[in-house]
Amino acid sequence: MSLTIKVTQVNDAADLEKVFAVRREVFVDEQNCPPELEWEFEDESVHFLATVDGEPAGACRWRKTEKGYKLERFAVLQKFRGKGIGQALVKTVLEDLPADAGYVYMHAQLQAIPLYEKFNFEKTGPQFEEAGILHYKMVLKP
């Protein structure tokens, strides 16, 4: 049985609440991230919702920073992991970035690094902790 995975940019309140619900479940409930660290830069970010057969399954966002374009908050609900939702999110976000987006980076949790490496991101710098979780900075190779 094949799943219909759809990733769309969202900005209306109802869809954003679905994005935030996915992030709340993955980051706050499952990974114990402090809620005050999870909800920042929402208004300046471009948000995406992944659905599987119409059901919310994943979320992410990008935003412009003083360094470049930062990809953030990639989250896939537990029951949908391993089904290609993460890849669909990364692909869609990269396609959505402005054509002149020169420097693209992220802070990647250790278990997600192999996914991002498939899209030509490489680890840079030392491992660090963010919201109690180990990460590496990853940069998109030109």
DACOR-V455705 format. One record per pair of residues at least 12 apart in sequence whose ideal C-beta (glycine too) atoms are under 6 Angstrom apart, sorted by the first residue. I is the first residue (numbers start at 0). J is the second residue. D is the distance in Angstrom with one decimal. If there is no record, write none. Layout:
i->I j->J d->D
i->I j->J d->D
This chain:
i->2 j->51 d->5.0
i->3 j->52 d->5.3
i->4 j->51 d->5.7
i->4 j->84 d->6.0
i->4 j->87 d->5.0
i->5 j->50 d->5.1
i->6 j->47 d->5.6
i->6 j->49 d->4.7
i->6 j->87 d->5.0
i->6 j->88 d->5.7
i->6 j->91 d->4.1
i->7 j->48 d->6.0
i->8 j->47 d->5.6
i->9 j->46 d->5.3
i->9 j->48 d->4.9
i->14 j->48 d->5.7
i->17 j->48 d->5.6
i->17 j->55 d->4.5
i->18 j->46 d->5.1
i->18 j->48 d->5.2
i->18 j->58 d->4.3
i->21 j->55 d->5.6
i->21 j->58 d->4.2
i->21 j->74 d->5.3
i->22 j->58 d->5.7
i->22 j->72 d->5.7
i->22 j->74 d->5.1
i->25 j->74 d->3.8
i->32 j->130 d->4.3
i->36 j->130 d->4.9
i->40 j->62 d->5.7
i->43 j->62 d->5.3
i->44 j->60 d->4.2
i->44 j->62 d->4.2
i->45 j->61 d->5.3
i->46 j->60 d->4.7
i->47 j->59 d->5.2
i->49 j->84 d->5.0
i->49 j->87 d->5.9
i->49 j->88 d->5.4
i->51 j->79 d->5.8
i->56 j->76 d->5.6
i->56 j->79 d->4.0
i->56 j->84 d->5.2
i->57 j->75 d->4.1
i->57 j->84 d->4.4
i->57 j->88 d->5.5
i->58 j->74 d->5.2
i->59 j->72 d->5.5
i->59 j->73 d->4.4
i->59 j->88 d->4.8
i->59 j->92 d->5.9
i->60 j->72 d->5.2
i->61 j->92 d->5.5
i->67 j->102 d->3.0
i->68 j->96 d->5.6
i->68 j->100 d->4.6
i->68 j->103 d->4.8
i->69 j->104 d->5.9
i->70 j->92 d->5.7
i->70 j->105 d->4.3
i->73 j->88 d->5.9
i->85 j->114 d->5.2
i->89 j->118 d->5.2
i->103 j->139 d->3.9
i->104 j->138 d->4.8
i->105 j->137 d->5.3
i->106 j->129 d->5.7
i->106 j->134 d->4.6
i->106 j->136 d->5.9
i->107 j->134 d->5.9
i->107 j->135 d->5.6
i->107 j->137 d->4.8
i->108 j->132 d->5.6
i->108 j->134 d->5.8
i->109 j->133 d->5.2
i->115 j->137 d->5.3
i->119 j->140 d->4.9
i->120 j->137 d->4.1
i->120 j->139 d->5.4
i->121 j->140 d->5.7
i->122 j->135 d->4.4
i->122 j->137 d->5.6
i->123 j->136 d->5.3
i->123 j->138 d->5.2
i->124 j->136 d->5.0
